[in-house]
Amino acid sequence: MLIPKNNRLAIYEYLFKEGVLVAKKDTNLPRHPLIPSVTNLQVIVTMKSLTSKGLVKTQFAWRHYYYYLTNEGIAYLRNFLCLPAEIVPATLKRKQTEARGTAGAGAGAGTGAGVGAGAGTGPGLGAPESKFKGYGRGKPVE
């Protein structure tokens, strides 16, 4: 199937930006929901081509195709789209973690609350021990 170059570029750019792509198994959809300038059939056919080259892995479930970009696919698309090595797909970006506060900051700091094995389990001080009452299959014979 012949696909216009600007449509193929739009598919490749979206795939490289996100690292994954989902397409419903409906070849009659006039537009792909994530890439509105391209038909759903063109997305499926383009991704099938990339799968046959080993650049994308395909998973099919519940009438949807799930496409995952491989390392070879990242290198191919980076070369095809003329992108520098610093730009990576969203699936490979590390999530920013918050800087941890100083020791002693925060609620309950220094009280020892929640520290140690068994903290917060079992009955509190002065409470009677609870015995298993034996409901169900574990009920003791009387």
URQUISUL-V412818 format. One record per pair of residues at least 24 apart in sequence whose C-alpha atoms are under 10 Angstrom apart, sorted by the first residue. I is the first residue (numbers start at 0). GAP is how many residues later the second one is. Records with the same first field share a line. If there is no record, write none. Layout:
# URQUISUL-V412818
I: GAP ; GAP
This chain:
# URQUISUL-V412818
0: 40 ; 41 ; 44 ; 45
1: 40 ; 43 ; 44
2: 35 ; 38 ; 39 ; 40 ; 42 ; 43
3: 34 ; 38
5: 31 ; 32
6: 28 ; 30 ; 31 ; 32 ; 35 ; 36 ; 39
7: 30 ; 34 ; 35 ; 38 ; 39
8: 68 ; 71 ; 72
9: 25 ; 26 ; 27 ; 28 ; 33
10: 24 ; 26 ; 27 ; 31 ; 32 ; 35 ; 36
11: 31 ; 34 ; 35 ; 65 ; 66 ; 68 ; 69
12: 64 ; 65 ; 67 ; 68 ; 76
13: 75
14: 32 ; 41 ; 52 ; 53 ; 54 ; 58 ; 59 ; 62 ; 74 ; 75
15: 53 ; 57 ; 58 ; 59 ; 60 ; 61 ; 62 ; 65 ; 71 ; 72 ; 73 ; 74 ; 75
16: 70 ; 71 ; 72 ; 73 ; 74
17: 50 ; 51 ; 70 ; 71 ; 72 ; 73 ; 74
18: 37 ; 48 ; 49 ; 50 ; 51 ; 54 ; 55 ; 69 ; 70 ; 71 ; 72 ; 73
19: 36 ; 37 ; 38 ; 46 ; 47 ; 48 ; 49 ; 50 ; 69 ; 70 ; 71
20: 26 ; 35 ; 37 ; 44 ; 45 ; 46 ; 47 ; 48
21: 36 ; 37 ; 38 ; 42 ; 43 ; 44 ; 45 ; 46
22: 24 ; 37 ; 40 ; 41 ; 42 ; 43 ; 44
23: 36 ; 37 ; 38 ; 39 ; 40 ; 41 ; 42
24: 35 ; 36 ; 37 ; 38 ; 39 ; 40
25: 37 ; 38
